[in-house]
Amino acid sequence: MFFSIQKIEQAAHHTDKLQNPKNPGNPLVLGIYRNKVRTIIYTIYTKKTFGEYWDKVENKKIPKRLWSPEMKEFYKQKALEAPKPPYIYKFTIFGWLFVLFFIGVFGYIIYDSVKPPLPKSEEYVAMETAPAEGDIYFGRYEIYKEKGNPLGMEARFGWFKVLQVDGEVYHIAKSTEMNRSHKPKEQLNSTDFESESMSPVKLKEQTGYNIRFLSDDGLTEIYITDKK
């Protein structure tokens, strides 16, 4: 990140009244300075000034630890006369863009937290409703010979009908026309169903997008994606 500190001279005071602590015969000059700090986001002028005494003959700075009480007092007087900075804090163009971006993001977060939820679609509400006798759904089933082993698994796509609900247990019949591969639901029979249900299953997962049934032995799973 771009960052710089620049020493800005505010005033220079030549004086012959103060004694040079290093070279008593050489005159002194007092410089009053202020720092200017620049980053890619902002520019700052420091409120507080600082002083430096220089040997005019040798052009060397006098260490502050050698300042006499008179030198310190002279600096205090002249520091009060230093011109005010043009400003203390100022954003750069990039800084203003960053502020506007931050305000936009923060505003969006607030708006997103208070805005009313979008109305749910009819399909979403239908899928959220607890399955009942007579309901017809589209999806697929998987029947395993051995739990967790996909070898020899039977899988079909098509329509299903809830024949009976006994508490948590659902008796579901599959359509007389089930397909090995996925086809658009409109192309499959959704009116004729087998008279006998598949293995009894229980509801394991339900959202507005899918419903999942599973038998107690874990061998029969029914995945629902649409409701008629």
Helices and strands as residue ranges (DSSP letters): E 3-15, E 28-39, E 42-45, E 50-55, E 60-61, G 64-66, H 69-80, E 89-91, H 93-114, H 122-128, E 136-143, E 154-166, E 169-174, G 185-187, E 201-206, E 211-214, E 220-227
